[in-house]
Amino acid sequence: MGSMTTTAQATEVVSFERVSKSYGDVRAVDGLTLDLHPGETVALLGPNGAGKSTTLDLLLGLRPADTGSVRVFGTSPRDAIVQGRVGAMLQSGGLMDEVTVAELVKLACALHPKPYKPGEVMSRAGIAQLADRKVNKLSGGQEQRVRFALATAGANDLIVLDEPTTGMDVSARQAFWATMREQADQGRTVLFATHYLEEADAIADRVLVLHRGRLLADGTAAEIKARAGARKVAFDLEGDIDEQALRALPFLTTLDVSGRTVRLQSSDADATVHALYGLGVYPRNLEVAGLGLEQAFVAITTAEEARTS
């Protein structure tokens, strides 16, 4: 994958500087400042309404910012796209009906300033066997792969993907990300919004967490997990389980009791486990581990909700 150490370039790939965008009384993006660097693979995470799609729309010049500036390769998003430096795969917008997959891909290649051969594009996207099929006869996962082909019809320096693997089965998702790794290894910057947090954990060099239009966290997946602070504790108990006593354990943030098995999260696992033994119980199969990215994401956004409510 690309490296986060490639920052010593003349021009950032993307630069947001104090960017805001509102729809009526709703501020979708709120003073957002961030830079993307050459060769990075970046995951954009956030709960529904966090501003992910609006951020991508601003980056692609599909909507103007109310305040602040958005630059792509040192110029406006529109100019960067006209130069053929940006490919995008969006959820919104339909595909042309009554044309074949091959005809649509050939058109995309013909329109790109630095095109690849249509056959190569279809092969890379895993749609060569669909070449003669009408676009309106495709499944949802097949449509996603066609959108990916259109986004990579030429030699782009930045690829922007909005929920790219929605509707794909597991094997198609794996093949898709293998192709994205190849793109990143060639020095391209890949920015993707996803609700599959395991993809962000496995794929991204860098994770951005948006919340109410603000950048809440920015770092590697490991750094995001560490920032959440909490750890997972799991164990089995024999005999009667006093759930009320467990809920009184210090530094407890969540508790789940399922049969004989207790799972909890703690902001100080050592102190929680010490107090557990103080209850006079003997936990078996005790496991203590860091949070996964999804759990860390929930912990960070929940804490922010509590802070701002």
C-alpha positions in Angstrom: 0.0 0.0 0.0 1.0 3.6 -0.3 3.0 5.2 2.5 2.1 8.1 4.8 5.7 9.3 4.6 5.3 10.7 1.0 4.4 14.2 2.2 7.5 15.9 0.9 5.9 16.7 -2.5 5.5 20.1 -4.1 1.7 19.9 -4.1 -0.8 18.1 -1.9 -3.2 15.8 -3.7 -6.2 17.4 -1.9 -6.3 20.3 0.4 -9.4 21.5 2.4 -8.9 24.7 4.3 -11.7 25.7 6.7 -14.4 24.4 4.4 -18.0 24.7 5.3 -21.2 23.7 3.5 -24.8 24.0 4.7 -28.2 22.9 3.5 -30.7 25.2 5.1 -30.2 25.0 8.8 -28.1 21.8 8.5 -24.3 22.3 8.4 -23.1 19.2 6.6 -19.4 20.2 6.6 -18.2 22.5 9.4 -14.8 24.2 9.1 -13.1 21.1 7.6 -9.3 21.3 7.2 -7.3 18.3 5.9 -4.7 17.3 3.4 -4.2 14.1 1.4 -0.8 13.1 0.2 0.5 11.2 -2.8 0.3 7.5 -2.6 -1.9 7.3 0.5 -4.9 5.0 0.7 -7.4 6.9 3.0 -10.7 5.6 4.5 -13.4 8.2 5.3 -15.6 7.0 8.1 -18.5 8.5 9.9 -22.1 7.8 11.0 -25.0 8.6 8.8 -25.2 12.4 8.4 -21.6 12.9 9.3 -20.9 14.7 6.0 -19.0 12.0 4.1 -20.9 12.3 0.8 -20.9 16.1 0.9 -17.2 16.1 1.5 -16.7 14.0 -1.6 -19.1 16.2 -3.6 -17.0 19.3 -2.6 -13.8 17.5 -3.5 -15.1 16.6 -6.9 -16.6 20.1 -7.6 -20.1 18.8 -7.7 -21.1 21.3 -5.0 -19.5 24.7 -4.2 -18.3 25.4 -0.6 -20.0 28.1 1.3 -16.7 29.2 2.9 -13.1 28.0 2.7 -11.2 26.6 -0.2 -10.9 23.1 -1.8 -7.8 22.5 -4.0 -7.0 19.3 -5.9 -3.4 19.1 -7.2 -3.0 22.8 -6.5 -6.0 23.8 -8.7 -9.8 23.8 -8.6 -11.5 20.4 -8.5 -13.0 21.1 -12.0 -9.7 21.8 -13.6 -8.1 18.7 -12.0 -10.9 16.6 -13.4 -10.7 18.1 -16.9 -7.0 17.3 -16.8 -7.9 13.7 -16.3 -6.2 13.5 -12.9 -9.3 12.3 -10.9 -11.5 9.2 -11.2 -14.6 8.9 -9.2 -17.0 6.1 -8.3 -20.2 7.5 -6.6 -23.4 6.0 -5.2 -25.5 8.7 -6.8 -26.3 8.9 -10.5 -27.6 6.1 -12.7 -25.8 4.3 -15.6 -26.9 4.7 -19.2 -29.6 2.2 -20.1 -29.9 0.2 -23.3 -26.2 0.2 -24.0 -23.8 -2.7 -23.4 -21.1 -2.7 -20.8 -18.5 -2.7 -23.5 -20.1 0.3 -25.2 -20.2 2.3 -22.0 -16.6 1.5 -21.0 -15.4 2.3 -24.6 -17.1 5.7 -24.3 -15.5 6.4 -20.9 -12.1 5.6 -22.3 -12.7 7.7 -25.4 -13.5 10.7 -23.2 -10.5 10.3 -20.9 -7.4 12.5 -21.6 -5.1 9.6 -20.7 -7.2 6.5 -21.5 -6.4 2.8 -21.0 -7.6 0.2 -23.5 -11.2 -0.8 -22.9 -10.4 -4.5 -22.7 -7.8 -3.8 -20.0 -10.3 -1.7 -18.0 -13.0 -4.4 -18.1 -10.6 -7.1 -17.2 -9.2 -5.1 -14.2 -12.8 -4.5 -13.0 -13.8 -8.1 -13.4 -16.5 -7.4 -16.0 -15.0 -8.8 -19.2 -17.6 -11.6 -19.1 -20.3 -8.9 -19.0 -19.1 -7.0 -22.1 -22.2 -7.8 -24.2 -24.8 -7.4 -21.4 -27.1 -4.4 -21.4 -26.3 -2.1 -18.5 -29.9 -2.2 -17.3 -29.8 -6.0 -16.9 -27.0 -6.0 -14.3 -27.2 -6.9 -10.6 -26.3 -4.3 -8.0 -22.9 -5.8 -7.5 -22.2 -5.9 -11.2 -23.3 -2.2 -11.5 -20.7 -1.4 -8.8 -18.0 -3.1 -10.8 -19.0 -1.2 -14.0 -18.9 2.1 -12.0 -15.4 1.1 -10.9 -14.4 0.5 -14.5 -15.6 4.0 -15.5 -13.7 5.5 -12.6 -10.5 3.8 -13.8 -10.8 4.2 -17.5 -7.6 6.3 -17.6 -4.5 7.0 -15.7 -5.9 9.1 -12.8 -3.6 10.3 -10.0 -6.5 10.3 -7.5 -9.3 7.8 -7.2 -12.4 8.7 -5.1 -14.8 5.9 -4.1 -18.1 6.3 -2.3 -19.2 3.0 -0.6 -17.5 1.1 -3.5 -18.2 -2.5 -2.5 -21.9 -2.2 -1.6 -23.8 -5.1 -3.2 -20.6 -7.1 -4.0 -20.2 -10.6 -2.7 -17.1 -11.5 -0.6 -15.0 -12.7 -3.5 -15.8 -9.6 -5.6 -14.9 -7.4 -2.7 -11.5 -9.1 -2.3 -10.8 -8.8 -6.0 -11.8 -5.2 -5.9 -9.4 -4.3 -3.1 -6.6 -6.3 -4.7 -7.0 -4.0 -7.7 -7.0 -1.0 -5.4 -3.8 -2.1 -3.8 -2.2 -2.2 -7.3 -3.4 1.3 -8.0 -1.9 2.6 -4.7 1.4 0.7 -5.3 1.7 2.6 -8.5 1.7 5.9 -6.5 -2.0 6.8 -6.9 -3.9 8.3 -4.0 -7.1 6.4 -3.1 -9.8 7.9 -1.0 -12.8 5.8 -0.1 -15.9 6.2 2.1 -17.2 2.9 3.5 -19.4 1.5 6.2 -17.5 -1.8 6.1 -15.1 -0.9 8.9 -13.1 -4.1 8.5 -12.2 -2.8 5.0 -10.9 0.4 6.4 -8.9 -1.6 9.0 -7.4 -3.9 6.4 -6.9 -1.5 3.5 -6.3 2.0 4.6 -2.9 3.6 5.5 -4.9 6.4 7.1 -8.4 6.7 8.6 -10.4 9.9 8.8 -13.4 10.0 11.2 -16.1 12.6 10.4 -18.8 13.6 12.9 -21.3 16.3 12.2 -19.1 17.7 9.4 -16.0 17.9 11.6 -12.8 15.9 11.5 -13.0 14.0 14.8 -10.0 11.7 14.3 -7.1 11.3 11.8 -4.5 8.6 12.0 -3.7 5.0 11.2 -6.2 2.4 12.2 -3.9 1.4 15.1 -3.8 5.0 16.3 -7.6 5.3 16.0 -8.0 2.2 18.1 -5.5 3.4 20.7 -7.2 6.8 20.9 -10.5 5.1 22.0 -8.7 4.1 25.1 -11.0 1.3 26.1 -10.2 -2.4 26.0 -12.3 -5.5 25.7 -12.6 -8.0 28.6 -14.3 -11.3 28.2 -14.6 -14.2 30.7 -16.9 -17.1 31.8 -18.5 -17.3 35.3 -19.9 -20.3 37.1 -22.8 -20.2 39.5 -25.2 -17.2 39.9 -24.1 -14.0 38.1 -24.7 -10.8 40.0 -25.2 -8.5 37.0 -25.8 -5.5 39.3 -22.4 -6.0 41.0 -20.7 -6.3 37.6 -22.3 -3.0 36.5 -20.7 -1.4 39.5 -17.2 -2.3 38.4 -14.9 0.7 38.1 -14.1 2.1 34.6 -16.8 0.0 33.0 -18.1 1.5 29.7 -20.2 -1.4 28.4 -21.5 -4.7 29.7 -23.1 -7.7 28.0 -24.0 -10.9 29.8 -24.9 -13.9 27.6 -25.5 -17.1 29.5 -22.3 -17.9 31.4 -20.2 -15.5 29.3 -19.5 -11.9 30.3 -18.2 -9.3 27.8 -17.4 -5.8 28.8 -15.4 -2.7 27.8 -13.3 -0.8 30.3 -11.2 2.4 30.1 -8.8 0.8 32.7 -8.9 -2.9 32.2 -6.3 -3.6 34.9 -8.4 -1.9 37.5 -11.6 -3.5 36.3 -10.2 -7.0 36.5 -8.7 -6.3 39.9 -12.1 -5.2 41.2 -13.7 -8.3 39.6 -11.5 -10.6 41.7 -12.5 -8.4 44.7 -16.1 -9.5 44.2 -15.1 -13.0 45.2 -15.7 -14.6 41.8 -13.3 -16.6 39.7 -13.4 -15.6 36.0 -12.4 -18.4 33.7 -11.0 -18.1 30.1 -10.2 -14.4 30.9 -9.3 -12.4 27.8 -8.2 -8.8 27.6 -7.7 -7.2 24.2 -7.8 -3.8 22.4 -10.8 -2.6 20.6 -11.3 -3.4 16.9 -11.7 -0.4 14.6 -15.5 -0.7 14.6 -15.7 -0.7 18.4 -13.2 2.2 18.6 -15.2 4.1 16.0 -18.3 3.7 18.1 -16.5 4.7 21.3 -15.1 7.8 19.8 -18.3 9.0 18.2 -20.4 8.1 21.2 -18.1 10.1 23.5 -18.3 13.1 21.1 -22.1 12.8 21.1 -22.1 12.9 24.9 -19.7 15.9 24.9 -21.7 18.0 22.5 -25.3 17.1 23.7 
